[in-house]
Amino acid sequence: MFLVFRGEIWKGITIMKRILVIDDDETVRRFIRNSLELAGFTVEEAADGWSGMQAFYKSPSDMVVTDIFMPGKEGLDIIDEISEEFPEVKTIAISGGGLYGKEYALELAMELGAHQYLAKPFSADDILEAVYDLFGFPDPRTVKS
């Protein structure tokens, strides 16, 4: 088996991880998807919390990256539901603000079970670092051959 990062093999182990990205902002979803797919992850998108949870139950992911504030089912509800029913699934909360401010919302997300959080705007390096860290993968951008 081989662990593949952007076409590289790490210690002869293959691990394909699926990540679900839930955000009502299409630009943010595509940015995260492109960043993660370039790193070798399989990514699925959902435009809101309801469709995100439907996609998750249909085909569970290893990780969920969710916006906090969305119409309908919000990210806090998603994080709470996943952490209760699927504690092995890693979650990353993302937010750019909202009624109570992004810091408060992101702290609340951590209390509800999120494993990591990122305040918008964030870079491709930020999301990749969080994903590698939560999966316990070495960051291939820093691993020397």
Contacts in CASP RR format, 6 or more apart in sequence:
PFRMAT RR
TARGET T0000
AUTHOR 0000-0000-0000
METHOD contacts of the structure
MODEL  1
MFLVFRGEIWKGITIMKRILVIDDDETVRRFIRNSLELAGFTVEEAADGW
SGMQAFYKSPSDMVVTDIFMPGKEGLDIIDEISEEFPEVKTIAISGGGLY
GKEYALELAMELGAHQYLAKPFSADDILEAVYDLFGFPDPRTVKS
1 12 0 8 1.000
1 13 0 8 1.000
1 14 0 8 1.000
1 15 0 8 1.000
2 9 0 8 1.000
2 10 0 8 1.000
2 12 0 8 1.000
2 13 0 8 1.000
2 14 0 8 1.000
3 9 0 8 1.000
3 10 0 8 1.000
3 11 0 8 1.000
3 12 0 8 1.000
3 13 0 8 1.000
3 14 0 8 1.000
3 15 0 8 1.000
3 137 0 8 1.000
4 10 0 8 1.000
4 14 0 8 1.000
4 16 0 8 1.000
4 40 0 8 1.000
5 39 0 8 1.000
5 40 0 8 1.000
5 137 0 8 1.000
5 140 0 8 1.000
6 38 0 8 1.000
6 39 0 8 1.000
6 40 0 8 1.000
6 140 0 8 1.000
7 40 0 8 1.000
8 140 0 8 1.000
10 137 0 8 1.000
10 138 0 8 1.000
10 140 0 8 1.000
10 143 0 8 1.000
15 135 0 8 1.000
15 137 0 8 1.000
16 42 0 8 1.000
17 41 0 8 1.000
17 42 0 8 1.000
17 62 0 8 1.000
17 63 0 8 1.000
17 135 0 8 1.000
18 41 0 8 1.000
18 42 0 8 1.000
18 43 0 8 1.000
18 44 0 8 1.000
18 59 0 8 1.000
18 60 0 8 1.000
18 61 0 8 1.000
18 62 0 8 1.000
18 63 0 8 1.000
19 36 0 8 1.000
19 41 0 8 1.000
19 42 0 8 1.000
19 43 0 8 1.000
19 44 0 8 1.000
19 61 0 8 1.000
19 62 0 8 1.000
19 63 0 8 1.000
19 64 0 8 1.000
19 65 0 8 1.000
19 131 0 8 1.000
20 43 0 8 1.000
20 44 0 8 1.000
20 45 0 8 1.000
20 46 0 8 1.000
20 52 0 8 1.000
20 55 0 8 1.000
20 56 0 8 1.000
20 61 0 8 1.000
20 63 0 8 1.000
20 64 0 8 1.000
20 65 0 8 1.000
21 29 0 8 1.000
21 32 0 8 1.000
21 33 0 8 1.000
21 36 0 8 1.000
21 43 0 8 1.000
21 44 0 8 1.000
21 45 0 8 1.000
21 46 0 8 1.000
21 64 0 8 1.000
21 65 0 8 1.000
21 66 0 8 1.000
22 45 0 8 1.000
22 46 0 8 1.000
22 47 0 8 1.000
22 48 0 8 1.000
22 49 0 8 1.000
22 52 0 8 1.000
22 64 0 8 1.000
22 65 0 8 1.000
22 66 0 8 1.000
22 67 0 8 1.000
22 70 0 8 1.000
22 75 0 8 1.000
22 78 0 8 1.000
23 29 0 8 1.000
23 32 0 8 1.000
23 47 0 8 1.000
23 65 0 8 1.000
23 66 0 8 1.000
23 67 0 8 1.000
23 70 0 8 1.000
23 94 0 8 1.000
24 47 0 8 1.000
24 48 0 8 1.000
24 67 0 8 1.000
24 70 0 8 1.000
24 71 0 8 1.000
25 67 0 8 1.000
26 47 0 8 1.000
28 67 0 8 1.000
28 94 0 8 1.000
28 120 0 8 1.000
29 45 0 8 1.000
29 47 0 8 1.000
30 45 0 8 1.000
31 124 0 8 1.000
32 43 0 8 1.000
32 65 0 8 1.000
32 127 0 8 1.000
33 43 0 8 1.000
33 45 0 8 1.000
35 124 0 8 1.000
35 127 0 8 1.000
35 128 0 8 1.000
36 43 0 8 1.000
36 127 0 8 1.000
36 128 0 8 1.000
36 131 0 8 1.000
37 43 0 8 1.000
39 128 0 8 1.000
39 131 0 8 1.000
39 140 0 8 1.000
41 131 0 8 1.000
44 55 0 8 1.000
44 59 0 8 1.000
44 61 0 8 1.000
46 52 0 8 1.000
46 54 0 8 1.000
46 55 0 8 1.000
48 70 0 8 1.000
48 71 0 8 1.000
48 72 0 8 1.000
48 73 0 8 1.000
49 66 0 8 1.000
49 70 0 8 1.000
49 72 0 8 1.000
49 73 0 8 1.000
49 74 0 8 1.000
49 75 0 8 1.000
49 77 0 8 1.000
49 78 0 8 1.000
50 72 0 8 1.000
50 73 0 8 1.000
52 78 0 8 1.000
53 73 0 8 1.000
53 78 0 8 1.000
53 81 0 8 1.000
56 64 0 8 1.000
56 82 0 8 1.000
60 86 0 8 1.000
60 89 0 8 1.000
61 89 0 8 1.000
62 89 0 8 1.000
62 90 0 8 1.000
62 135 0 8 1.000
63 89 0 8 1.000
63 90 0 8 1.000
63 91 0 8 1.000
63 92 0 8 1.000
63 131 0 8 1.000
63 134 0 8 1.000
63 135 0 8 1.000
64 78 0 8 1.000
64 79 0 8 1.000
64 82 0 8 1.000
64 89 0 8 1.000
64 90 0 8 1.000
64 91 0 8 1.000
64 92 0 8 1.000
65 91 0 8 1.000
65 92 0 8 1.000
65 94 0 8 1.000
65 127 0 8 1.000
66 75 0 8 1.000
66 78 0 8 1.000
66 79 0 8 1.000
66 91 0 8 1.000
66 92 0 8 1.000
66 93 0 8 1.000
66 94 0 8 1.000
67 75 0 8 1.000
67 94 0 8 1.000
67 95 0 8 1.000
68 74 0 8 1.000
68 75 0 8 1.000
68 76 0 8 1.000
68 93 0 8 1.000
68 94 0 8 1.000
68 95 0 8 1.000
68 96 0 8 1.000
68 97 0 8 1.000
68 98 0 8 1.000
68 102 0 8 1.000
68 105 0 8 1.000
68 106 0 8 1.000
68 109 0 8 1.000
69 75 0 8 1.000
69 95 0 8 1.000
69 96 0 8 1.000
69 97 0 8 1.000
69 98 0 8 1.000
69 99 0 8 1.000
69 105 0 8 1.000
75 93 0 8 1.000
75 109 0 8 1.000
76 105 0 8 1.000
76 108 0 8 1.000
76 109 0 8 1.000
76 112 0 8 1.000
78 91 0 8 1.000
79 91 0 8 1.000
79 93 0 8 1.000
79 109 0 8 1.000
79 112 0 8 1.000
79 113 0 8 1.000
79 114 0 8 1.000
80 112 0 8 1.000
80 113 0 8 1.000
82 89 0 8 1.000
82 91 0 8 1.000
83 91 0 8 1.000
83 112 0 8 1.000
83 113 0 8 1.000
83 114 0 8 1.000
90 115 0 8 1.000
90 116 0 8 1.000
90 134 0 8 1.000
90 135 0 8 1.000
91 113 0 8 1.000
91 114 0 8 1.000
91 115 0 8 1.000
91 116 0 8 1.000
92 114 0 8 1.000
92 115 0 8 1.000
92 116 0 8 1.000
92 117 0 8 1.000
92 118 0 8 1.000
92 127 0 8 1.000
92 130 0 8 1.000
92 131 0 8 1.000
92 134 0 8 1.000
93 105 0 8 1.000
93 106 0 8 1.000
93 109 0 8 1.000
93 110 0 8 1.000
93 114 0 8 1.000
93 116 0 8 1.000
93 117 0 8 1.000
93 118 0 8 1.000
94 117 0 8 1.000
94 118 0 8 1.000
94 119 0 8 1.000
94 120 0 8 1.000
94 122 0 8 1.000
95 101 0 8 1.000
95 102 0 8 1.000
95 105 0 8 1.000
95 106 0 8 1.000
95 109 0 8 1.000
95 117 0 8 1.000
95 119 0 8 1.000
95 120 0 8 1.000
96 102 0 8 1.000
96 119 0 8 1.000
96 120 0 8 1.000
96 121 0 8 1.000
97 105 0 8 1.000
97 120 0 8 1.000
98 105 0 8 1.000
102 119 0 8 1.000
102 120 0 8 1.000
103 119 0 8 1.000
106 114 0 8 1.000
106 117 0 8 1.000
106 119 0 8 1.000
109 117 0 8 1.000
110 117 0 8 1.000
115 134 0 8 1.000
116 130 0 8 1.000
116 133 0 8 1.000
116 134 0 8 1.000
118 126 0 8 1.000
118 127 0 8 1.000
118 130 0 8 1.000
125 141 0 8 1.000
128 139 0 8 1.000
128 141 0 8 1.000
129 139 0 8 1.000
131 137 0 8 1.000
132 138 0 8 1.000
132 139 0 8 1.000
132 140 0 8 1.000
END
